[in-house]
């Protein structure tokens, strides 16, 4: 398979076409951004770490019956994925109050939620990814009602699988963001990445943050935290 022209460059990844029409070539970058791009930095080794971490999570989910775009890792920073048309909705799943939800509701960060919360955000950088509800999704034509039911169902199932997997590694899954895409046949599958860039992971004993909040909040040791996640989920830390 050959790598062809770049289709898109996002904040943390580049996407290329390949000689096979149904496959994309993804390159994970060391760039980190927060607060809708206002804060920027390069975190040495992040691309390598997230490529491997995401590959582990997506392969594990596939084994457990969650169809997703991951095909194979081809180098330290690159992987091949199935081509999908990304649905421009960021799906956030929360088990514990943190970040924007803790702020919005005035809840202390760390408070366990009585039930899992699913939120939708409009994936639109110009607007700063605003939170939207089913009616907004309907009038924007982002997804049909039935598709949204399917997305929510898949998101909750993924949460249960990830929560249990991580619990066994002494990691609390606080919250995370997913993106879904459509394959040509119209089926909705999980896409994008699952990594410390897109999840909040806390050590179950110390509550130490092992995710992008270390960068957002200037807590230091960002790379070390990502390495710790990779080590605990069974990956190699020799990056
Ligand atoms: N998240 C993400 N991309 C975004 C916004 C949020 O991956 O553009 C993830 C974030 O890492 C966290 C969860 O979604 O795990 C919830 O984020 P929140 O709404 O609390 O926003 P934040 O406080 O990160 O701005």
Boltz pocket constraint, residues with backbone or C-beta under 6 A from the ligand:
constraints:
  - pocket:
      binder: B
      contacts: [[A, 90], [A, 92], [A, 93], [A, 98], [A, 99], [A, 100], [A, 101], [A, 129], [A, 175], [A, 176], [A, 177], [A, 196], [A, 197], [A, 198], [A, 199], [A, 200], [A, 212]]
      max_distance: 6.0
